[in-house]
Amino acid sequence: MSDRNNRVCPVEKADSLDSRIRRWLQNPKKILSPYIEVGMTVLDLGCGPGFFSIDMAQMVGNSGRVIASDLQEGMLQKLKDKIKGTELEKRIILHRCEENKIGVSENVDFVLLFYMVHEIPNIETFFNEIRTILKPNGQVLIVEPPFHVSKAAFEDTAKKAQDAGLTAIERPKVFLNKTVLLKKC
Ligand SMILES: C[S@@+](CC[C@H](N)C(=O)[O-])C[C@H]1O[C@@H](n2cnc3c(N)ncnc32)[C@H](O)[C@@H]1O
């Protein structure tokens, strides 16, 4: 059974997601380099202030795209301000989703769900939509925090993702965190 906590992270806490110490502990390129290649279209869902989106945009290069999507306009605005006037403005598409609908129409090679699944109210519907957004052989990386999300809740999440038709292929190491990498086979 799940003990998931659906409270959405407020925009006032956005700066804590963007700190130097976090970059040292959770270097985005180090975490994501096995999954992201030049030219890919990737989705950073629940992107917050874009801690991962910016590195993802550097990794996909000029020929790739990052869809940075969040429920809260305030989070998207923070990312918009950060990339304004830079070359990344053309590579990052900002997308506002709804609580129960992601609503991304493009198919993507990779989806990042970092510290966000525990905020989703209906994960069955959520993972079904993720599967339809993914291209064949596309991958999803789920990372959830160590204390806030229990082992049981995380395993429930991993099971629901698999019930939706995704295949768990690896448990990558991200210091202290709970992770699973899934594929649309
Ligand atoms: C804890 S923050 C993590 C942000 C970012 N992934 C990171 O690791 O820095 C969770 C984010 O998920 C977003 N979120 C919550 N529910 C969502 C939903 N149903 N759809 C999209 N984003 C959502 C919140 O607005 C918030 O920005």
The ligand as a Tripos MOL2 file, in Angstrom:
@<TRIPOS>MOLECULE
LIG
   27    29     1     0     0
SMALL
NO_CHARGES

@<TRIPOS>ATOM
      1 C1         10.3580   18.9480   -5.4880 C.3       1 LIG1
      2 S1         10.1050   19.7990   -7.0010 S.3       1 LIG1
      3 C2         11.4040   19.0860   -8.0000 C.3       1 LIG1
      4 C3         11.8010   19.9640   -9.1640 C.3       1 LIG1
      5 C4         12.8820   19.3870  -10.0920 C.3       1 LIG1
      6 N1         12.4760   18.1410  -10.7000 N.3       1 LIG1
      7 C5         14.1750   19.2170   -9.3560 C.2       1 LIG1
      8 O1         14.5400   18.0760   -9.0270 O.co2     1 LIG1
      9 O2         14.8220   20.2450   -9.0900 O.co2     1 LIG1
     10 C6          8.6350   19.0570   -7.6870 C.3       1 LIG1
     11 C7          8.0830   19.8090   -8.8780 C.3       1 LIG1
     12 O3          7.0260   19.0320   -9.4440 O.3       1 LIG1
     13 C8          6.0090   19.9160   -9.8390 C.3       1 LIG1
     14 N2          4.7310   19.1860   -9.9130 N.ar      1 LIG1
     15 C9          3.9430   18.7600   -8.8930 C.ar      1 LIG1
     16 N3          2.8540   18.1340   -9.3590 N.ar      1 LIG1
     17 C10         2.9610   18.1590  -10.7130 C.ar      1 LIG1
     18 C11         2.1300   17.6830  -11.7680 C.ar      1 LIG1
     19 N4          0.9610   17.0570  -11.5400 N.pl3     1 LIG1
     20 N5          2.5400   17.8720  -13.0300 N.ar      1 LIG1
     21 C12         3.7180   18.5120  -13.2660 C.ar      1 LIG1
     22 N6          4.5330   19.0020  -12.3340 N.ar      1 LIG1
     23 C13         4.1540   18.8260  -11.0610 C.ar      1 LIG1
     24 C14         5.9980   20.9940   -8.7720 C.3       1 LIG1
     25 O4          5.3830   22.1640   -9.2310 O.3       1 LIG1
     26 C15         7.4950   21.1700   -8.5260 C.3       1 LIG1
     27 O5          8.0550   22.1500   -9.3470 O.3       1 LIG1
@<TRIPOS>BOND
     1     1     2 1
     2     2     3 1
     3     2    10 1
     4     3     4 1
     5     4     5 1
     6     5     6 1
     7     5     7 1
     8     7     8 2
     9     7     9 1
    10    10    11 1
    11    11    12 1
    12    11    26 1
    13    12    13 1
    14    13    14 1
    15    13    24 1
    16    14    15 ar
    17    14    23 ar
    18    15    16 ar
    19    16    17 ar
    20    17    18 ar
    21    17    23 ar
    22    18    19 1
    23    18    20 ar
    24    20    21 ar
    25    21    22 ar
    26    22    23 ar
    27    24    25 1
    28    24    26 1
    29    26    27 1
@<TRIPOS>SUBSTRUCTURE
     1 LIG1         1 GROUP 0 **** ****
